[in-house]
Amino acid sequence: MKKQGVGIAVLSAFLLLTACSNDTADSFEVPFEGEMTHVHGMGYAGNDNGLYFASHIGPKIYRDGEWFETADNFYDYMGFNATDEGFISSGHPTADSDLPNPLGIQRSVDGGETLEEIAFQGETDFHAMAVGYNSHDIFLLNPAPNSLLEAGFYKSSDEGKSWEPVSASGITGEVSALAMHPADSNFVAAATSTGIYFSTDAGETFEAITDASEVGTAVHFTEDELYFGSYGTTAALVKYSFENEEQETVNIPDLPEDAIAFIAQNPNDVSELAIYTLQGQAYLSEDGSQTWEALLQEGKTD
């Protein structure tokens, strides 16, 4: 009986190890270590606390102190926006994909394992696009005419089923980033070569909230505030309260000859804030920007 018990225990351990191995092999996420290039968006996608970086070859994810990447679908995501369900993005598929190029606007609720077309697949690559984290409303700059839209700014309040032209009067300069409030789509922001612009009427009109000498580099909404990155004589991160229009400079790491490209606050933990820079640096603060941990240096995980 003892030998039989030992045999069963060994068999159980073997089956458990085999199951774990198969789970790992079948997982859409695998460990990542190395270099990440051409990041075109960053955010906490879904409810798994993963910080997603939309790289040139698929998402890279930082979660609980570890790096992961997708095992397939190495798409070049552009205009990437995290949502409470996953992400919405534009971009380009891989050469071996069955998807048309460009992607138009796609939605994923499983970390990029599958995509669902929202609009303009095979027609347009949207670089400047904002999506409400909870509302899923969309605000974008269409770069050139397609089958439905002329060039210009548009919004959708039904997840891409219909589109309305938006004046976006007041915006000047080349648009580098757009952001929309998580739930109230009246609040929209833009970063351009001439500064940061803020709208309270769903993008119909914008007002500059930075000096003319500042270049806008990044915008990100939380529930009560707008975080924006700018560059005058040095990189800066500012928190703008749209209730009283006050601005507060936020402590950031030293960024010589660099500027902030993307900002993301963890919706499940408001003390957690992440930034990604134009030179490929990424930093994470878990104490309300008092201290910062380097996640990437020149695009590398180590």
Phi, psi and omega in degrees: 000324180296316180298320179296320179296318178296318180298319179295320180297317179296317179297319179298317179296319180296315180297322179295315178296320179297318179297316179298318180297318180293322177300317180295317183295325183272354184291141177283341175255137177228157179302145180234137173210130179145219186246141179242131184236157173049061178281130183237028177161157182204142177176167179272099187270123180076201185248020184264009180063017177276133176267111186266135173246120181276094185268178180295335182232059174090167182291143168245137188236130174253119184216126176051043175082006181232153179257141176224161171221166178281150181274352182202180179055061183276057186283151178270092184281132176238155180058033186292132177225123174285147175227174179292345179257343183162247175206158173236133188206164169247194176131209185225140176280173174283164183297331182267006181278153175276351181285143176294156176247126003278177185284343189070232174239125183235154177239141171227135177244010180226038175073016179098002179293323174228152179237147175237126182292133171263310181191157167064027176298132181080003183245307192224141172253112183265114178273321181256101183212138177237144179226134175294127185303318180259325183282330185066015171294153185236138174228127185213164172252113178277119188286334183203155181302140172233199186293343184235327187243145167279172176294143178139190182268140180218158174225154175225130179252012178228038176057041171091004178286326177219160186225143176239134175293147181234136183293317184052036180293143181105337178283131173231161178087177180277126182283125178253337181201149175231152176214149178231143179304146182304323185233326182259101187283003171290335182265116180226147178225154179222140171252128180225178180293350179245009175136197179251133183238142187231136180235140176246007181233044175062028174092004178292317178227146179232149173236141177289135177244012175233164177290158181297338182280350183269139171261128177280135184237335183201150177218142180204127179266140162251188182298321187243352188217164172247123169268136173221149175255141178214170178218120173247272171262346178203167179290143179219149172237126186232142176253119184250121178271116182277000174280316181240004177063024177274148179241137180232123177287131184260138177296131178225164175297162176293124182234073180294133180052042182213170178206162183279128180260324181218148180228141176211129172255138179289117182294342178267353180205095188292348177279352182260119183228138180234147174227149174231138187251167180296336180265011175085021175266145174227137181227148179231132173244133178248010182228039177069036177072015175288317177229156183230140175252132178282124176262324179226139173235116185053040176081002184251146182281347179220000000 
